[in-house]
């Protein structure tokens, strides 16, 4: 949960323990939601800086913890990490939904998107705004409240099933290689 002092801030894998991942990722989710709240509830007119740039700056702890866990679990998994993966998948799906189905946050992004030609954005910023808008829409931001609820249920189930599938493929692959990873 603290930035590594190693070159390029590489994780200190020798100090990481499996029991660190759930608390770090859960703390990252809580932190990101705390960072998102003032953006969504900002009473000022949406600007590229107070909405899109602000969104880009959220979730650093979550991104780092999730990236380390995902990479470590992919290349050096074990039963504990597989259990953690199963536990975290629906929580991460719900976290994603909480952000991308937030109507106040989407309203800010949509307002900027609708004015995008008048904002004088450089090509990278214009692309980033377009990507955020499409990400929100594709995540269900334009759905009705009842449709959003149904989507949340589907996303939670899909997260569980995807994790189960990935772990079953790994078991089959290991079995076909005589149990070696």
VEXKE-968329 format. One line per 10 residues: number of its first residue (from 1); their letters; for each residue y, z, x of C-alpha. Coordinates in steps of 0.02 Angstrom, whole numbers, plus 32768, in hexadecimal, padded with zeros to 4 digits. Each point is the difference from the previous one (the first is absolute). Example, Ala and Ser with C-alpha at 12.3 -4.5 7.8 and 13.67 -1.06 7.14 Angstrom:
// residues 2
1	as	7F1F/8186/8267 ~ 80AC/7FDF/8045
END
This chain:
// residues 181
1	xxxxxxxxxx	8000/8000/8000 ~ 806F/7FFC/809A ~ 8029/7F68/8067 ~ 7F95/7FEC/809A ~ 804C/8011/80AD ~ 7F88/7F7C/8043 ~ 8041/7F55/8034 ~ 802E/7F97/7F67 ~ 7FDC/809D/7F99 ~ 7F46/7FDC/8001
11	xxxxxxxxxx	7F9E/8084/7FA1 ~ 7FB2/8089/8067 ~ 7F50/7FDA/7FC2 ~ 7FB6/808C/8069 ~ 8063/807D/7F98 ~ 7FDE/7FB4/7F55 ~ 7F7E/8050/7F93 ~ 7FBD/7FBE/7F5C ~ 8047/8096/7FA2 ~ 80B1/7FCC/8034
21	xxxxxxxxxx	8001/7F5F/7F9A ~ 8006/803D/7F4C ~ 808E/807D/801E ~ 8063/7F80/8065 ~ 7FEC/7F74/7F81 ~ 8024/8073/7F6D ~ 809C/8042/805A ~ 8032/7F4B/8021 ~ 7FF0/7FD6/7F47 ~ 8068/8098/7FCF
31	xxxxxxxxxx	8084/7FD6/8082 ~ 800D/7F4C/7FC9 ~ 8016/8030/7F4A ~ 808A/807A/8034 ~ 8051/7F70/8061 ~ 7FEF/7F88/7F6C ~ 804B/8078/7F80 ~ 80B6/7FF6/803B ~ 7FF3/7F43/800E ~ 7FC0/7FED/7F4E
41	xxxxxxxxxx	807D/807E/7FBB ~ 8097/7FC3/8063 ~ 8093/7FF3/7F88 ~ 805A/7F84/8071 ~ 7FF2/7F46/7FE0 ~ 7F65/7FBC/8058 ~ 8024/7FAF/80A8 ~ 7F8A/7FB5/807E ~ 801D/8097/8072 ~ 7FF0/808C/7F7F
51	xxxxxxxxxx	7F66/7FB4/7FB0 ~ 7F9C/7F86/806C ~ 802B/8047/80AB ~ 7FEA/80AF/7FBB ~ 7F53/7FD0/7FBD ~ 7FD1/7FB7/80A9 ~ 8025/80A9/8050 ~ 7F8A/8061/7F8F ~ 7F4D/8030/8022 ~ 7FFC/8009/80BE
61	xxxxxxxxxx	7F8A/8095/8003 ~ 7F8E/7FB2/7F7E ~ 7FFE/7F57/8057 ~ 7FD3/804F/80A7 ~ 7F7B/8075/7FBD ~ 7FB3/7F7B/7F91 ~ 7FFF/7F7E/808B ~ 7FAC/8076/807B ~ 7F7E/8035/7F81 ~ 7FDD/7F50/7FC5
71	xxxxxxxxxx	7FEA/7FBB/80B0 ~ 7F97/8092/803A ~ 7F94/7FFA/7F64 ~ 7FE8/7F44/8014 ~ 7FC9/8004/80B5 ~ 7FB0/80AD/8011 ~ 7FD1/803F/7F55 ~ 7F92/8094/7FD6 ~ 7FC7/8055/7F5F ~ 8098/8074/8001
81	xxxxxxxxxx	807A/7F6F/8010 ~ 7FA5/7FA1/7F79 ~ 8011/8097/7F8D ~ 80B9/800D/802B ~ 8015/7F46/7FDA ~ 7FB0/8017/7F55 ~ 806F/8096/7FDA ~ 80A1/7FAC/803A ~ 7FE9/7F53/7FB3 ~ 802D/802F/7F4B
91	xxxxxxxxxx	808B/8075/803C ~ 804E/7F74/8066 ~ 7FF0/7F88/7F6D ~ 8059/807F/7F90 ~ 8086/8018/8085 ~ 801D/7F44/8009 ~ 800C/7FF9/7F42 ~ 807D/8090/7FFD ~ 8075/7F9C/806E ~ 7FE9/7F50/7FBF
101	xxxxxxxxxx	7FFA/8031/7F48 ~ 809E/806B/800D ~ 8076/7FAF/7F82 ~ 80A1/8042/804F ~ 7FCE/7FC1/80AC ~ 7FCB/7F57/7FBC ~ 80A4/7FEF/7FA0 ~ 805E/8011/80A5 ~ 7F93/7F80/8058 ~ 8009/7F89/7F6B
111	xxxxxxxxxx	80BF/800E/7FF6 ~ 800C/7FCD/80B7 ~ 7F82/7F75/7FEA ~ 8060/7FB8/7F6E ~ 809F/7FFC/806B ~ 7FA9/7FC8/80A0 ~ 8064/7F5E/800F ~ 80A3/8060/7FFC ~ 7FD2/8087/807E ~ 801B/7F98/809E
121	xxxxxxxxxx	7F5C/8038/804C ~ 7FBD/7FB9/80A2 ~ 7F56/7FA8/7FEF ~ 7F9A/8098/8035 ~ 8059/8073/7F85 ~ 7FF0/7F80/7F74 ~ 7F46/7FF3/8023 ~ 7FED/80BD/8001 ~ 8058/8010/7F58 ~ 7F94/7F76/7FB7
131	xxxxxxxxxx	7F63/8053/8044 ~ 802E/80A8/7FB4 ~ 8025/7FB2/7F58 ~ 7F5B/7FA0/7FFF ~ 7FA1/809B/803A ~ 8047/8065/7F6F ~ 7FDC/7F78/7F80 ~ 7F50/7FE2/8042 ~ 7FE0/80BB/7FFD ~ 802C/8004/7F45
141	xxxxxxxxxx	80B6/8036/7FFB ~ 8026/7F8E/7F6B ~ 7F70/8042/7F96 ~ 801A/806E/7F68 ~ 7FDF/80BB/8012 ~ 7F55/7FF2/7FAD ~ 7FD3/7F6C/806E ~ 8038/8062/809A ~ 7F8F/8090/7FCF ~ 7F6D/7F8A/7FEC
151	xxxxxxxxxx	802A/7FB1/80A9 ~ 8002/80AB/8053 ~ 7F51/8022/7FBD ~ 7FC3/7F56/803D ~ 804F/8019/80AC ~ 7FAD/80AA/8014 ~ 7F56/7FB9/7FD0 ~ 8019/7F68/806F ~ 802C/806F/8095 ~ 7F61/8063/7FE6
161	xxxxxxxxxx	7F94/7F65/7FEA ~ 804B/7FA9/8097 ~ 7FDC/8096/806E ~ 7F4F/800D/7FBC ~ 7FE5/7F46/8020 ~ 8042/8009/80B3 ~ 7F91/8096/8026 ~ 7F68/7FAB/7FB2 ~ 801D/7F65/806B ~ 800A/8070/809A
171	xxxxxxxxxx	7F5D/8056/7FD2 ~ 7FA9/7F59/7FEA ~ 8046/7FBC/80A2 ~ 7FC9/809C/805E ~ 7F53/7FF6/7FB2 ~ 7FEE/7F4A/8035 ~ 802B/802F/80B3 ~ 7F87/808F/8008 ~ 8082/8084/7FD8 ~ 807A/7FD5/808C
181	x	80B8/7FEC/7FD9
END
